[in-house]
């Protein structure tokens, strides 16, 4: 039986109109890991954030949440539900970097399709998915489905007290403190939508650098002068002052929602977009930009009327990409998958079953990655299950950790003998990463209980390559095969380092190295 498209849309719209709750507020803190959050178990020094902390009592706090290690890829993933290797956004957007394709299916576009004209949609604050030039780019947020965009289009504010704000494609200069201005814009917009459910993507610049002294009254630090020398001498104190100011303004937004009688009907999501900046990172390991835990573990809380039995902590593995499916389903849009073309798969899994206590987990693993515009040694991909974590770097290096007893990743299990359970988990994560990321055996296990891989790591570089491929630690008699993304063999033989590949078109290639004891594939 054929169903008229209009009838289908109206059927989906009925729950939206009848339900008491259909507002979603997504709050993004810029460069905030969990170590400054006193409501997380691994916190060290903390900042006073009572308003954000209060969400834990009204919702679910996720302790195993992963983002990308850099802000633009995280934002692209949330907006589209797709991993970076699909969107192409693997680094902070800037001159010469990849940007988000404006044809991508986004949260607001899906809402517009199923609920045309029924949901108010605004993106307020930091965009950082495209470059601000040419000026026509400033209209991209509206083209991608929002009714309103206002905020800082680029990645970093030069000054929190003097900055460029874009309002629906038009540049203006603002001298109001950025965290306050962003909150003012959010409150003002909600006031203009008294009769509509709303979706508000609220992306603060704080606590991202530049470190600064917030206005008096927004923080408790009375011994900070704000001079460059003082900031350099105690950067963590200024970082915490910025967090206090952020929390203060978030509290002002909550108060306004309560006055407008919208707080109790709004699901609120609070996340960080990646780990702390290295200048203020408290952990002994890596920070923002790294696929180690300090770069990708972020605070993640969902609170509001959709949460059954609030005040819970969840150990579920979740990615920030999962917010795509979650936000759509909070609006009752359960058939969003019907809009997704086969050639543009979405990776997001809805977290709603965890909120409603109908499931404890939504995925068996979490995944994230980073690939810089100019490749660096830390570029790579990582995947974890509840216990183990595998890191595969683009230069061929790898690491494997037991996060249950080594949460700060100090003991690389590949450096010593390991047991059958560790081997099985390594191979499981390798295979899952292979299935997710590419063709062939992308993540071929090349270790044994007798010979740890770290003693003789085979690598191929540069990656990506332009003309020549150099091998490290590959056996002289190894058989080599280079193929393209559709399986056509480009080269087969032993002396690949003497080959000139400068005439090859840009694209995806696989290098297979076959020796007597192992087979390894590079992507």
C-alpha positions, 0 to 999 in steps of 0.5 A, a space after each residue: 500500500 502506498 502512503 502519501 508523503 504528506 500523510 507520512 509527515 503529518 503522522 510523524 508530526 502528531 507526537 511532536 504537537 501532542 508531547 509536552 517536551 520538545 525542546 533540545 539545548 546543546 551546550 558545547 564548551 570549547 577545549 574542556 576535558 574532564 580533569 577540571 570537572 569536580 563531578 568526574 571521577 578523574 578530576 584533579 584540580 577543579 573549577 567551580 561549575 555548580 550550574 553544569 554540575 546540577 545537570 548530573 542530578 537531573 540527568 545521566 552523566 556519561 563517564 566513557 564519552 569520546 570526542 575527536 581530539 580537535 574542535 572542527 572534526 567534533 562539530 562536523 561529527 555532531 552535525 552530521 553523525 559521521 566520522 571524520 574519515 567520511 566527512 574529510 574534516 580531520 583537523 581544525 578548519 583553517 586556510 588550506 584545510 578540508 572543510 565540511 561539505 555544505 551538501 551534508 545531511 545535518 540535524 536541522 535539515 532532517 528536522 526541516 524535512 519531517 517537521 517543516 516550519 514547526 521547530 525553531 532552529 538556531 546555531 549560536 556561538 562558534 561555527 568553525 566548519 568553514 573559512 570566513 572567506 569568501 564572505 559568501 561562506 558566512 551564509 553557510 549555517 543558514 544554507 545548512 538548515 538553521 533559521 538563525 546563526 549568530 556568533 564567531 565564525 572562525 576558530 579562535 577569538 583574537 580577544 574576548 572583548 573585541 571580536 567579529 560576530 556574524 549574524 545571518 551572514 553579516 559581519 559586525 564588531 562586538 566589544 561585549 565579553 564573548 561568553 556574555 554576548 553568546 548567552 544574551 543572544 541565546 536568551 533573546 532568541 528563545 524569547 522570540 519563539 514562545 509558541 514553537 519547540 526549539 533546537 538550540 546549538 549553543 557553542 561557547 568559545 570559552 574556555 578556549 584560549 586566549 586565556 584572559 581575565 573575565 569581567 568581575 562578578 562572573 568569577 571568584 578570583 580576586 588576585 588576578 591582574 589580567 596582565 600578560 605576565 600574570 597570565 603566563 605565570 598562572 595559566 590554570 587560574 585564568 582557565 578556571 576563572 574562564 570556566 567559572 564565568 562560563 558556568 555563571 552565564 549558563 546559570 543565567 540562561 537556565 534562569 531565563 528558561 525557567 522564567 519563560 516556562 521552558 526549562 522543565 520542557 527542555 532536554 539539556 546536553 552539555 559536552 566538551 568538544 575535546 580535551 584541555 589545551 596543553 597550556 593548562 592540561 593537568 594530566 601527565 600524558 597528552 592533551 588536545 590534539 592527541 588520540 590518547 585519553 586526555 585528548 578525547 575524553 570529555 564531560 558529557 551529560 544529558 538532563 531533562 524530562 526525557 531522562 527516566 530515573 535521573 541522577 544516574 551515571 552511565 558507563 556506556 561507550 558513546 561518541 559525540 557523533 551519537 548526538 545526531 541520532 539522539 537529538 533527532 529522536 528526542 524530537 520524535 524523529 525516529 525515521 531519520 534513517 530513511 533520509 540517509 543515502 547508502 553512499 553517505 552512511 551515518 555512524 551515530 547511535 541514539 542514546 535515547 534508550 539509555 535515557 529511558 532505561 530501555 538499554 544499558 549500552 548502544 554500541 560495543 566500541 567507541 572510535 575516534 581519529 585525527 589527521 592533520 592537514 600537514 601530517 604529524 606523528 600523532 595522526 591516527 585512529 583509535 578504538 576501545 571497548 569497555 576494557 581495552 583500547 587500541 591506537 593505530 597511528 598513520 606512521 605505522 606505530 601502535 599502542 594497546 592499553 587496558 583502561 580498566 587498570 591503566 586509565 592514564 595509558 602508561 603501560 603499552 601492552 605491545 611492549 611485553 608478553 601478553 595473555 590470550 584475553 589481551 590477544 583476543 581483544 587486540 584482534 577484535 578491535 583490529 577487525 572492527 576498525 578494519 570493518 569500519 574504516 576500509 577495505 582489506 585488512 586495514 588493521 592486521 595483527 602483527 604481534 605474537 606472545 613471543 615477539 612484541 611488535 614494538 621491537 620491530 615496527 614496520 612503517 611506510 612513509 610519508 603518509 599521505 605520499 605524493 611521489 615515493 614511498 619509503 619503508 622502515 623495517 620491512 624485510 628485503 625479500 618482502 612482497 609489496 602490492 599497492 592498490 587503489 580504493 577499487 582494488 586495482 593493482 598499481 604496483 606489485 614487486 619488491 623495490 617499491 622505493 624506486 618507483 615514482 608515483 607522482 602521476 597517480 591521481 589523488 585518492 585512497 591507496 592501500 600498501 600490502 607488505 607480505 613477509 614470511 611471518 606476517 602480512 601488514 596493510 597500510 591505508 
